[in-house]
Amino acid sequence: MRSKLRACGAMTLLGLLIANIAVFGQPRWQARPHITIRAVYGGVPQELFDQGKSLADYGINAVFLGSGSLNAQRLSTLRGQGAQVFAEFNSMHYAEYLKDHPDATPIGVDGKAAPPPEGWQGVCPTHKGYRQNRMSAFRAALRDFEIDGMWLDYHHAHASWERDTPILPDTCFCARCLKEFSHATGVKLPARPIPDLAHLLLSQHRARWIEWRCDVFTDWVREYRAVLKEVRPSALLGTFHCPWSVEDYDGALRDKLAIDLPAQSRYLDVLSPMPYHARFGHSGALDWISGQVSWLGKYLKLSGSTEDRPLIWPIVQLSNWGETVPVEQVESVLDHGSRPPATGLIVFAWSGLRQESGKVEALGRFYRAIRP
């Protein structure tokens, strides 16, 4: 009886301890040695420095910047904080190019220029001038700045998927794409109007059309890898990509966005799925975050070891975009995003968090607690 009473007393004490930890805001998370990267995305956290604080005070050891915002001063500041610096690179969403090259606009099933869904303007993936433009910019960023890695962004077909109800038009049916498809596959297309050919490709030749489109986007990744290996071989190549499984939205990851994860992974060091729970309509189901990350690991047979290639570093939503992310959710969001097979974690986005001190402090509590 006494042993049972002691056991009950011990459990009660443990319960009170856990409750007090939650109430008084002390760390309630254990170290997670498998998480080697604790990053923020979207700008230099200058607000912290202005307060006399450091990145280490918040457990942050890496920062992601847009490749267009890289400069020597920012790199020096972040290096002085002991942080790794990664850059995001706009792959298929550089709409500025279309102003002088309208022939690079994706063509829809009606034979006309496909309008940008919610302003997300994609570019035809077979336009040689556009590809040369992107590869030159990619090369220049790697050459001019000593960064630790480059992450591809919007590397998929013309679409708007970063929302609870995605907009996924079928593209691109320009004469150039049709010609390249025929040449690559041996499928001879009749001399018919584009709407007729689009219907043919999406029905009779659907499997070969989808495979060819995926191969085109994968070949871009192959070339990005070759450039990186030549210019800055020590840097990592990563990608920010859609967090869906291959079954979600009737297979839209491949069929609509032309993302073949197994094929692209051969050239990538890190995959960063974007499970933005609030933006995608999962505000009340945070386990959706860890569920999507777990699916990715199983799909690609990744164990969660730091020796894996590619590694998985999810980027999770803390700033408000679409639905609000309440401060009470911050640590739970980070918890779900940093579970195996993840070996790194990125927070979206400093540009939105800089005015929300409560979220920044919660971020710091979690990052400090899981730090080895």
MARMIKOL-936639 format. One line per field, with one value per residue: x, y, z of N, C-alpha, C, O in turn; residue number from 1. Coordinates in steps of 0.05 Angstrom, whole numbers. Example, Ala and Ser with C-alpha at 12.3 -4.5 7.8 and 13.67 -1.06 7.14 Angstrom:
n.east 264_257;
n.north -114_-45;
n.up 156_142;
ca.east 246_273;
ca.north -90_-21;
ca.up 156_143;
c.east 264_258;
c.north -66_1;
c.up 156_157;
o.east 285_268;
o.north -66_23;
o.up 169_161;
resi 1_2;
END
This chain:
n.east 17_39_78_46_22_67_80_35_40_87_72_34_66_98_59_44_92_97_52_67_111_87_54_89_121_171_223_194_208_250_319_335_376_377_360_394_393_366_327_308_267_265_290_338_343_343_318_325_380_383_362_402_408_424_427_438_416_364_366_375_408_414_398_352_353_327_355_362_368_416_476_542_545_501_513_561_542_509_545_578_545_549_519_494_483_433_405_346_321_288_257_217_183_195_169_181_211_176_158_190_193_144_132_146_105_62_18_-51_-103_-139_-111_-93_-56_-44_-77_-49_-59_-86_-46_1_48_72_124_139_168_202_226_282_312_293_309_364_370_355_393_440_432_430_481_511_496_516_570_583_572_588_554_518_484_435_366_315_257_187_192_160_103_62_18_-25_-17_-9_-51_-116_-153_-129_-108_-102_-84_-80_-22_38_18_44_72_126_132_99_126_175_157_138_186_217_187_170_118_73_39_-22_-37_-71_-115_-93_-129_-152_-107_-89_-130_-123_-72_-83_-115_-113_-57_-41_-9_43_50_49_94_134_132_146_198_222_222_253_302_318_332_375_411_417_443_491_514_520_556_600_611_606_620_617_569_500_445_379_306_245_183_118_77_45_22_31_-19_-55_-104_-119_-71_-42_9_47_16_-4_31_80_121_167_186_221_255_277_303_351_387_388_405_375_307_253_194_131_90_44_2_-40_-50_-66_-113_-114_-116_-135_-113_-57_-26_-26_18_64_48_51_105_124_102_132_183_175_158_204_239_271_308_313_362_422_456_427_409_366_365_313_284_234_194_157_95_91_80_25_-15_-66_-105_-100_-43_-44_-8_-6_-2_49_95_76_69_122_141_115_137_190_196_224_223_252_310_324_296_255_230_173_149_204_193_139_138_168_141_114_124_111_107_159_187_166_184_239_241_229_268_316_308_308_358_420;
n.north -24_25_32_39_87_120_118_142_192_209_212_252_295_299_313_363_390_390_421_469_483_493_536_577_586_561_522_467_429_378_369_364_331_315_357_399_448_509_554_620_650_701_752_795_791_845_874_846_853_907_911_895_840_773_725_675_680_667_617_611_590_597_634_651_686_725_715_761_800_795_820_847_870_850_795_797_815_772_729_746_736_683_652_608_622_621_624_642_625_650_610_594_637_688_740_788_780_769_817_836_791_764_716_677_667_622_577_563_512_533_555_606_658_639_665_695_659_686_724_696_689_644_617_594_530_511_553_576_623_644_604_608_659_651_613_643_683_652_630_678_695_655_660_711_715_687_640_590_556_547_555_531_565_566_527_499_483_534_560_568_546_555_560_549_528_506_534_507_508_475_475_477_495_516_526_513_479_437_418_402_362_323_311_289_245_217_218_234_291_314_363_406_455_487_479_429_396_401_376_324_312_312_270_219_217_226_203_202_255_280_255_274_330_331_312_354_396_370_367_420_424_389_419_465_442_427_477_497_460_472_526_537_489_472_489_478_450_464_459_495_468_444_415_371_302_249_232_272_320_293_273_320_340_317_314_365_405_387_364_318_285_240_239_292_293_267_305_341_368_381_378_422_420_457_461_499_507_542_574_536_516_484_500_481_431_412_367_355_379_350_302_308_316_267_233_248_230_174_164_175_142_159_162_200_209_248_235_225_235_264_313_331_391_423_481_521_553_612_666_710_692_689_652_670_656_639_661_622_576_572_542_490_484_487_443_400_408_396_342_276_251_300_340_391_457_510_575_610_675_720_773_779_767_803_845_819_807_769_720_716_710_661_628_632_607_554_540_546_507_459_458_424;
n.up 0_18_-21_-66_-52_-50_-104_-126_-103_-127_-181_-177_-161_-207_-244_-224_-231_-287_-299_-274_-304_-353_-339_-319_-362_-370_-402_-435_-469_-494_-512_-581_-615_-668_-698_-733_-757_-741_-762_-788_-836_-885_-880_-846_-777_-752_-713_-666_-657_-650_-600_-569_-568_-588_-643_-621_-571_-581_-599_-653_-711_-765_-824_-875_-935_-990_-1054_-1084_-1045_-1022_-995_-980_-929_-900_-901_-871_-822_-806_-806_-766_-724_-720_-753_-804_-873_-919_-985_-1021_-1085_-1141_-1185_-1228_-1229_-1244_-1264_-1287_-1332_-1373_-1393_-1434_-1463_-1485_-1509_-1474_-1441_-1407_-1442_-1443_-1443_-1478_-1518_-1509_-1474_-1409_-1354_-1294_-1237_-1181_-1183_-1186_-1228_-1273_-1316_-1383_-1385_-1425_-1451_-1479_-1473_-1425_-1390_-1394_-1372_-1318_-1301_-1307_-1269_-1223_-1223_-1216_-1164_-1132_-1144_-1127_-1073_-1010_-993_-955_-980_-1033_-1045_-1085_-1108_-1122_-1162_-1205_-1246_-1276_-1230_-1172_-1112_-1059_-1018_-987_-1024_-1080_-1144_-1205_-1264_-1329_-1365_-1406_-1471_-1515_-1581_-1580_-1534_-1550_-1595_-1572_-1538_-1575_-1601_-1559_-1542_-1586_-1602_-1651_-1666_-1692_-1744_-1716_-1683_-1622_-1576_-1590_-1591_-1539_-1512_-1531_-1510_-1456_-1450_-1487_-1490_-1439_-1395_-1417_-1429_-1378_-1354_-1387_-1378_-1323_-1328_-1355_-1316_-1277_-1304_-1305_-1250_-1249_-1280_-1249_-1206_-1230_-1241_-1189_-1168_-1199_-1188_-1131_-1097_-1044_-1024_-1006_-1043_-1044_-1040_-1037_-1030_-1052_-1001_-1008_-1012_-1061_-1072_-1058_-1078_-1125_-1146_-1160_-1150_-1184_-1233_-1243_-1222_-1239_-1208_-1193_-1143_-1127_-1172_-1176_-1127_-1133_-1146_-1105_-1041_-997_-978_-971_-950_-949_-903_-889_-843_-826_-870_-907_-889_-842_-789_-741_-735_-720_-724_-776_-799_-780_-800_-857_-863_-844_-882_-928_-914_-911_-963_-994_-970_-927_-867_-827_-809_-802_-841_-885_-954_-998_-943_-896_-884_-859_-873_-832_-814_-777_-778_-794_-847_-889_-850_-780_-740_-676_-617_-578_-606_-626_-604_-608_-663_-680_-654_-681_-732_-725_-715_-726_-794_-800_-801_-794_-785_-807_-801_-822_-824_-818_-833_-821_-768_-740_-714_-675_-616_-576_-604_-623_-576_-559_-600_-590_-540_-553_-592_-562_-524_-552_-571_-576;
ca.east 0_56_91_26_19_90_78_14_51_107_58_22_87_105_38_46_116_91_34_81_128_69_43_109_135_197_225_181_216_276_338_331_401_374_354_419_388_343_329_286_266_251_302_357_329_357_304_338_406_379_356_426_406_438_413_441_397_339_372_375_435_414_379_347_348_323_380_364_373_443_497_565_539_483_529_580_527_500_569_587_527_554_497_496_466_422_390_323_324_263_262_198_163_207_150_193_222_155_153_205_192_117_130_152_81_50_-6_-70_-117_-154_-92_-87_-39_-57_-75_-35_-77_-80_-21_25_55_93_137_141_193_220_236_311_322_287_326_391_368_355_419_460_428_437_510_521_491_535_597_588_567_597_531_520_467_414_341_297_230_168_202_138_87_44_-4_-26_-24_-5_-77_-133_-165_-110_-116_-83_-90_-63_-4_38_13_55_84_152_128_88_147_194_144_138_214_227_171_163_89_67_14_-34_-38_-97_-113_-83_-149_-154_-82_-89_-149_-110_-50_-94_-132_-100_-28_-38_13_69_52_56_121_152_133_162_226_232_228_276_326_326_346_401_429_423_463_517_524_529_580_623_617_609_613_612_542_478_423_353_282_220_164_91_78_25_30_26_-47_-71_-115_-119_-44_-34_37_59_0_-9_54_103_142_174_204_243_274_291_319_377_405_383_416_354_279_239_165_120_64_33_-23_-62_-55_-78_-139_-110_-110_-143_-102_-28_-13_-23_46_82_39_61_134_128_96_154_205_168_157_231_255_291_305_316_391_436_471_409_409_367_355_287_282_209_190_130_83_85_68_-3_-20_-91_-114_-81_-30_-43_17_-9_4_76_112_66_75_151_144_107_155_217_197_236_250_264_336_326_270_256_206_162_171_212_180_114_142_184_124_99_144_103_114_188_196_159_203_264_239_230_294_336_303_316_386_436;
ca.north 0_48_35_51_115_134_121_162_218_216_220_278_314_302_328_391_401_396_443_494_489_506_562_597_590_549_503_442_412_366_373_347_332_310_382_413_475_523_577_638_657_726_777_796_799_869_883_834_865_934_909_884_812_758_702_653_683_655_590_612_586_599_653_649_711_724_719_789_818_789_840_841_879_830_771_802_816_745_713_755_723_655_639_600_639_608_642_631_633_649_594_595_658_714_751_811_771_768_844_838_765_753_689_659_664_595_576_546_493_547_566_633_662_632_687_687_654_702_739_678_686_626_621_569_517_504_577_574_649_646_585_620_681_641_600_664_696_632_629_703_696_636_670_737_714_662_630_561_540_561_540_538_572_565_510_482_494_557_553_580_524_563_569_526_517_512_539_490_506_459_490_498_483_533_511_503_455_415_408_387_337_304_303_273_221_204_220_253_306_323_392_415_478_481_467_401_383_400_354_299_307_307_245_196_217_239_193_210_284_286_246_292_355_326_309_381_410_356_374_446_419_378_441_481_427_428_504_499_443_485_552_536_461_467_498_459_457_456_469_499_456_438_394_350_275_244_227_296_334_275_271_345_345_310_319_394_421_375_359_290_286_221_246_316_288_258_328_359_361_386_384_438_423_481_455_523_497_562_583_514_508_464_514_465_404_416_342_355_387_327_281_313_311_238_221_253_212_147_163_176_123_174_153_221_211_270_224_222_254_291_318_345_415_436_509_521_580_625_693_708_693_675_650_679_637_651_657_597_553_573_520_465_484_481_415_382_411_386_314_260_251_326_345_420_471_538_590_630_689_742_797_781_763_825_862_803_799_744_697_714_698_632_616_630_586_527_535_543_482_435_460_404;
ca.up 0_19_-47_-84_-44_-60_-133_-132_-96_-147_-205_-172_-162_-235_-257_-215_-244_-315_-299_-268_-327_-374_-329_-316_-387_-370_-424_-431_-491_-491_-534_-605_-629_-696_-711_-735_-767_-729_-780_-794_-865_-892_-872_-823_-752_-742_-689_-643_-653_-640_-572_-556_-567_-609_-653_-602_-549_-589_-609_-682_-722_-794_-835_-904_-948_-1019_-1068_-1093_-1023_-1011_-998_-963_-902_-887_-896_-850_-797_-798_-800_-740_-705_-720_-768_-832_-890_-943_-1002_-1037_-1113_-1156_-1209_-1250_-1223_-1250_-1283_-1300_-1358_-1393_-1404_-1460_-1477_-1481_-1519_-1453_-1424_-1410_-1458_-1432_-1460_-1499_-1537_-1503_-1451_-1384_-1334_-1269_-1215_-1157_-1187_-1187_-1256_-1280_-1343_-1398_-1377_-1447_-1464_-1475_-1463_-1396_-1375_-1393_-1354_-1291_-1295_-1304_-1243_-1203_-1222_-1205_-1135_-1120_-1148_-1113_-1044_-998_-978_-948_-997_-1049_-1045_-1107_-1100_-1144_-1184_-1214_-1268_-1271_-1212_-1145_-1094_-1031_-1008_-979_-1048_-1101_-1172_-1219_-1293_-1346_-1384_-1427_-1497_-1536_-1603_-1572_-1517_-1566_-1612_-1556_-1529_-1597_-1606_-1537_-1538_-1612_-1608_-1673_-1662_-1717_-1748_-1706_-1665_-1595_-1558_-1597_-1583_-1509_-1504_-1538_-1492_-1429_-1450_-1499_-1485_-1413_-1379_-1429_-1426_-1350_-1350_-1401_-1363_-1299_-1337_-1361_-1291_-1265_-1319_-1294_-1225_-1257_-1289_-1225_-1191_-1245_-1237_-1162_-1165_-1212_-1176_-1102_-1091_-1016_-1017_-1009_-1061_-1032_-1054_-1022_-1049_-1043_-981_-1013_-1020_-1089_-1074_-1053_-1101_-1148_-1158_-1172_-1146_-1210_-1256_-1248_-1216_-1252_-1188_-1189_-1120_-1128_-1194_-1168_-1103_-1141_-1149_-1083_-1014_-977_-986_-951_-955_-937_-891_-876_-833_-825_-898_-922_-877_-821_-764_-717_-737_-723_-731_-806_-805_-776_-818_-883_-862_-841_-908_-946_-907_-919_-993_-1005_-955_-911_-840_-808_-802_-814_-864_-907_-976_-986_-916_-896_-867_-865_-866_-820_-813_-752_-783_-804_-876_-890_-822_-760_-723_-649_-603_-563_-624_-637_-597_-619_-692_-682_-645_-703_-754_-719_-710_-748_-804_-803_-788_-792_-784_-816_-793_-840_-837_-801_-842_-807_-739_-727_-698_-656_-596_-563_-621_-624_-550_-559_-618_-576_-519_-565_-605_-541_-509_-568_-579_-562;
c.east 17_70_72_23_43_89_58_25_71_93_45_42_96_85_39_70_111_72_48_99_111_61_65_127_164_198_211_187_245_293_332_356_399_368_379_416_363_343_304_289_254_263_321_342_342_344_317_365_404_372_380_425_420_420_415_423_370_342_373_404_436_392_377_339_341_349_384_370_401_461_519_559_522_497_548_566_519_523_579_570_531_534_506_476_459_406_368_326_298_268_243_176_175_191_161_203_201_149_166_204_165_114_137_128_69_23_-25_-84_-134_-137_-84_-68_-54_-55_-62_-55_-69_-53_4_32_78_104_139_168_211_231_266_323_317_305_354_392_370_382_441_457_435_467_522_519_511_564_603_585_574_575_534_502_447_390_324_270_213_180_180_122_69_20_-4_-36_-21_-30_-94_-147_-147_-122_-94_-89_-71_-48_20_36_22_67_111_150_118_109_167_183_145_167_224_213_166_134_85_40_3_-34_-66_-93_-105_-104_-152_-130_-80_-107_-137_-88_-60_-112_-115_-70_-21_-13_40_73_61_85_141_154_149_192_238_240_251_302_336_342_373_420_436_445_491_530_535_555_605_631_623_602_608_583_522_458_397_330_260_198_138_91_59_38_23_-4_-65_-79_-112_-92_-33_-5_53_43_-4_16_80_126_144_195_227_264_290_310_347_397_403_396_394_327_266_210_154_92_53_5_-46_-70_-71_-103_-137_-104_-115_-131_-71_-13_-11_5_64_74_50_91_140_123_120_177_199_169_185_250_278_286_304_344_403_454_453_415_385_358_327_287_256_210_161_121_78_73_41_-4_-44_-102_-92_-69_-28_-17_17_-1_34_93_102_71_105_156_137_126_182_218_210_215_263_290_342_299_274_229_199_145_178_198_153_117_155_168_108_118_137_110_144_199_190_177_230_264_242_257_316_332_312_345_403_454;
c.north 25_53_47_80_132_139_142_190_227_226_247_300_320_319_358_405_409_420_470_502_504_533_583_600_579_529_476_423_402_372_354_348_327_335_399_442_486_551_595_646_685_751_775_805_823_879_871_847_893_934_898_854_798_736_678_655_671_628_588_608_588_619_650_677_706_729_747_808_813_813_834_848_859_804_774_802_788_727_721_744_693_639_630_617_624_628_627_642_628_634_600_617_686_728_775_804_773_795_847_812_753_725_668_655_636_597_555_528_507_559_595_634_656_655_677_683_668_717_722_672_667_632_593_555_510_529_579_600_652_628_596_643_672_628_621_678_678_631_654_704_678_646_694_736_687_652_600_544_558_543_550_544_574_550_490_496_517_549_570_559_532_575_545_513_524_517_527_487_487_477_472_485_501_515_498_478_431_402_392_361_316_293_283_246_205_204_242_265_315_353_402_440_469_469_437_385_380_378_327_292_300_283_222_194_227_229_202_240_292_278_265_319_352_325_337_396_397_364_402_441_407_400_459_468_429_455_506_484_457_510_552_508_455_474_476_468_446_466_473_488_450_414_371_323_271_237_252_310_318_274_296_351_340_320_348_411_411_371_329_289_266_229_271_311_278_281_347_349_363_390_400_440_446_475_478_517_517_570_561_502_486_477_498_437_406_390_339_361_363_304_284_308_281_224_224_234_183_144_161_157_137_168_176_224_235_261_221_242_247_291_331_367_429_466_512_550_589_653_689_712_676_675_659_654_649_644_631_573_551_549_493_462_476_452_396_384_399_357_298_252_279_327_374_432_500_551_611_649_713_768_801_780_786_843_846_791_773_720_694_702_669_617_612_609_558_521_531_516_458_435_439_417;
c.up 0_-8_-68_-78_-53_-90_-141_-126_-117_-173_-201_-173_-191_-250_-250_-228_-273_-317_-294_-291_-348_-365_-329_-340_-387_-393_-418_-454_-486_-516_-557_-622_-659_-711_-711_-744_-754_-741_-779_-823_-867_-882_-849_-799_-738_-716_-664_-636_-641_-610_-556_-553_-591_-620_-634_-579_-555_-601_-639_-692_-752_-802_-865_-914_-978_-1033_-1078_-1071_-1010_-1016_-977_-934_-887_-882_-873_-823_-787_-792_-772_-717_-704_-736_-795_-848_-915_-959_-1017_-1065_-1128_-1182_-1232_-1246_-1227_-1272_-1298_-1328_-1380_-1406_-1431_-1475_-1473_-1491_-1498_-1434_-1428_-1425_-1446_-1452_-1482_-1520_-1532_-1478_-1426_-1364_-1308_-1247_-1190_-1159_-1189_-1216_-1261_-1308_-1356_-1392_-1400_-1461_-1458_-1464_-1434_-1380_-1372_-1373_-1325_-1283_-1292_-1277_-1220_-1200_-1209_-1175_-1121_-1122_-1130_-1083_-1032_-980_-974_-965_-1012_-1050_-1069_-1097_-1125_-1168_-1191_-1235_-1258_-1255_-1187_-1126_-1064_-1019_-1001_-1003_-1072_-1128_-1189_-1249_-1307_-1366_-1389_-1454_-1519_-1557_-1596_-1554_-1533_-1584_-1596_-1545_-1551_-1602_-1585_-1535_-1564_-1618_-1629_-1669_-1688_-1720_-1741_-1688_-1637_-1577_-1564_-1587_-1552_-1499_-1509_-1518_-1464_-1428_-1461_-1492_-1457_-1397_-1390_-1427_-1398_-1344_-1363_-1387_-1338_-1306_-1343_-1336_-1276_-1278_-1311_-1268_-1230_-1264_-1266_-1209_-1204_-1241_-1209_-1157_-1177_-1197_-1146_-1093_-1062_-1007_-1021_-1029_-1049_-1049_-1034_-1040_-1035_-1024_-986_-1017_-1049_-1093_-1071_-1079_-1127_-1162_-1170_-1169_-1172_-1233_-1263_-1244_-1228_-1233_-1184_-1167_-1121_-1149_-1186_-1145_-1110_-1142_-1125_-1057_-993_-990_-964_-958_-940_-925_-875_-867_-834_-853_-913_-909_-856_-794_-739_-717_-741_-730_-762_-814_-803_-794_-846_-884_-860_-868_-927_-940_-916_-950_-1005_-990_-940_-882_-819_-798_-815_-837_-888_-929_-994_-957_-918_-875_-873_-859_-856_-815_-784_-756_-795_-834_-881_-862_-803_-746_-695_-635_-587_-580_-631_-630_-607_-649_-696_-673_-668_-727_-750_-711_-733_-769_-810_-789_-786_-792_-791_-809_-814_-823_-819_-808_-828_-777_-725_-709_-677_-636_-581_-578_-622_-599_-549_-577_-604_-554_-531_-577_-584_-528_-526_-576_-563_-541;
o.east 12_73_80_20_39_96_62_20_72_102_44_37_101_91_35_69_118_75_43_102_120_60_60_146_179_178_217_173_261_283_325_358_416_371_386_433_342_357_282_311_236_249_320_328_350_358_318_371_420_376_377_440_425_399_395_414_354_324_373_422_457_372_397_321_349_365_407_377_407_461_514_567_527_494_551_576_523_521_588_579_517_531_522_455_476_394_370_332_287_282_251_155_165_199_152_203_208_138_155_214_162_95_135_130_67_8_-17_-77_-141_-146_-70_-65_-76_-32_-64_-68_-47_-40_26_22_101_94_142_189_235_245_274_341_334_314_367_411_385_391_458_477_447_478_541_537_522_580_625_595_566_576_550_504_442_392_320_260_222_179_182_128_63_3_15_-60_-30_-30_-87_-152_-149_-143_-71_-99_-49_-60_23_50_10_72_117_164_126_110_175_197_152_170_237_225_159_126_92_19_19_-31_-83_-71_-108_-98_-156_-133_-71_-100_-140_-86_-48_-123_-105_-60_1_2_58_95_78_100_162_176_165_209_262_261_267_322_360_363_393_444_459_464_511_554_557_573_627_655_642_580_596_574_526_454_395_334_255_195_135_104_57_61_10_-13_-87_-65_-104_-90_-16_6_69_53_-6_22_100_149_126_218_250_288_314_331_365_422_417_396_394_325_268_202_165_72_53_-15_-68_-93_-87_-113_-156_-89_-101_-139_-62_9_3_15_78_91_58_102_158_137_127_190_217_178_189_274_301_264_296_349_395_465_463_426_384_345_320_291_256_226_142_137_64_57_34_6_-43_-108_-68_-83_-12_-4_38_5_43_104_118_77_111_173_153_131_196_238_208_192_283_293_364_279_293_208_215_126_160_192_144_100_152_178_91_127_155_119_154_217_206_185_242_283_256_269_333_352_322_355_400_469;
o.north 44_76_64_97_154_161_158_209_251_245_263_321_343_336_375_428_430_437_490_526_524_552_606_615_588_519_464_403_416_378_331_364_336_336_412_459_474_569_587_648_693_770_756_826_821_890_884_852_901_954_892_843_811_730_663_635_664_616_566_622_582_622_646_690_686_746_757_831_825_825_819_834_852_792_756_791_782_710_703_742_679_615_642_625_614_646_604_666_606_644_610_616_705_728_781_821_777_797_859_811_732_711_644_641_627_616_533_528_494_573_607_614_667_663_654_702_663_722_733_652_672_650_573_568_503_526_583_600_662_635_594_646_683_632_617_684_686_631_653_713_685_642_696_753_666_653_587_519_581_519_574_531_582_559_466_519_518_534_585_554_517_599_522_489_546_507_535_466_483_492_452_465_501_491_476_459_409_377_370_341_293_269_264_226_181_192_265_251_325_367_405_445_446_450_421_363_360_364_309_269_285_276_206_172_236_246_210_250_309_293_272_329_370_336_341_408_410_366_407_454_414_399_468_481_432_457_517_493_454_515_564_504_434_466_458_493_422_480_456_497_451_394_353_321_288_236_252_311_329_273_295_367_356_332_355_428_425_375_316_292_273_226_272_324_280_277_368_325_348_405_392_460_455_484_478_521_510_573_568_481_471_466_501_421_401_391_321_351_356_288_264_297_271_206_205_223_170_124_146_157_128_169_172_239_243_278_214_264_224_273_340_362_446_475_507_568_576_662_668_732_652_696_656_635_667_623_618_552_530_536_476_440_459_439_377_364_394_347_307_248_280_317_382_418_513_538_626_640_725_784_824_790_789_856_857_768_757_700_671_686_653_594_590_594_541_500_514_502_438_416_438_404;
o.up -15_-16_-84_-96_-63_-100_-159_-140_-123_-185_-220_-185_-198_-266_-267_-236_-282_-334_-307_-296_-359_-381_-337_-339_-404_-402_-397_-457_-474_-537_-552_-640_-674_-736_-691_-740_-755_-732_-772_-834_-852_-875_-833_-800_-715_-699_-643_-613_-624_-596_-532_-537_-611_-608_-630_-567_-537_-613_-650_-683_-764_-789_-879_-903_-989_-1024_-1080_-1076_-990_-1037_-958_-916_-864_-860_-856_-803_-764_-773_-757_-694_-689_-732_-808_-838_-930_-948_-1024_-1069_-1128_-1200_-1253_-1257_-1216_-1295_-1320_-1346_-1403_-1428_-1450_-1498_-1459_-1483_-1503_-1414_-1451_-1421_-1440_-1476_-1502_-1538_-1548_-1464_-1421_-1358_-1301_-1238_-1179_-1139_-1192_-1227_-1252_-1322_-1343_-1394_-1395_-1482_-1435_-1448_-1419_-1358_-1351_-1359_-1309_-1261_-1275_-1264_-1200_-1178_-1193_-1161_-1100_-1104_-1119_-1069_-1043_-955_-987_-964_-1004_-1056_-1072_-1078_-1146_-1191_-1184_-1242_-1234_-1264_-1182_-1123_-1047_-1011_-1009_-1002_-1082_-1135_-1188_-1257_-1298_-1381_-1374_-1459_-1541_-1553_-1604_-1558_-1528_-1586_-1604_-1542_-1545_-1607_-1591_-1527_-1562_-1638_-1625_-1668_-1705_-1700_-1759_-1679_-1629_-1563_-1545_-1577_-1542_-1481_-1493_-1510_-1449_-1406_-1445_-1487_-1452_-1387_-1375_-1423_-1395_-1332_-1351_-1384_-1332_-1292_-1338_-1335_-1263_-1265_-1310_-1264_-1216_-1256_-1263_-1200_-1190_-1237_-1205_-1144_-1167_-1194_-1137_-1082_-1056_-985_-1037_-1033_-1044_-1069_-1017_-1063_-1011_-1030_-969_-1025_-1062_-1116_-1082_-1098_-1148_-1187_-1188_-1185_-1181_-1252_-1287_-1260_-1229_-1241_-1174_-1173_-1116_-1145_-1190_-1143_-1093_-1140_-1125_-1052_-973_-1010_-940_-971_-920_-936_-850_-882_-842_-859_-930_-917_-852_-779_-719_-700_-764_-740_-771_-833_-822_-803_-859_-904_-874_-876_-941_-958_-926_-960_-1025_-995_-941_-872_-797_-779_-837_-851_-910_-924_-1004_-947_-940_-851_-891_-842_-872_-813_-769_-740_-806_-845_-878_-851_-809_-740_-691_-640_-584_-569_-641_-648_-613_-658_-713_-685_-674_-740_-769_-701_-756_-762_-824_-766_-778_-798_-782_-811_-822_-810_-806_-790_-824_-762_-701_-691_-663_-638_-574_-566_-621_-599_-538_-571_-606_-551_-520_-572_-587_-521_-514_-587_-539_-527;
resi 1_2_3_4_5_6_7_8_9_10_11_12_13_14_15_16_17_18_19_20_21_22_23_24_25_26_27_28_29_30_31_32_33_34_35_36_37_38_39_40_41_42_43_44_45_46_47_48_49_50_51_52_53_54_55_56_57_58_59_60_61_62_63_64_65_66_67_68_69_70_71_72_73_74_75_76_77_78_79_80_81_82_83_84_85_86_87_88_89_90_91_92_93_94_95_96_97_98_99_100_101_102_103_104_105_106_107_108_109_110_111_112_113_114_115_116_117_118_119_120_121_122_123_124_125_126_127_128_129_130_131_132_133_134_135_136_137_138_139_140_141_142_143_144_145_146_147_148_149_150_151_152_153_154_155_156_157_158_159_160_161_162_163_164_165_166_167_168_169_170_171_172_173_174_175_176_177_178_179_180_181_182_183_184_185_186_187_188_189_190_191_192_193_194_195_196_197_198_199_200_201_202_203_204_205_206_207_208_209_210_211_212_213_214_215_216_217_218_219_220_221_222_223_224_225_226_227_228_229_230_231_232_233_234_235_236_237_238_239_240_241_242_243_244_245_246_247_248_249_250_251_252_253_254_255_256_257_258_259_260_261_262_263_264_265_266_267_268_269_270_271_272_273_274_275_276_277_278_279_280_281_282_283_284_285_286_287_288_289_290_291_292_293_294_295_296_297_298_299_300_301_302_303_304_305_306_307_308_309_310_311_312_313_314_315_316_317_318_319_320_321_322_323_324_325_326_327_328_329_330_331_332_333_334_335_336_337_338_339_340_341_342_343_344_345_346_347_348_349_350_351_352_353_354_355_356_357_358_359_360_361_362_363_364_365_366_367_368_369_370_371_372;
END
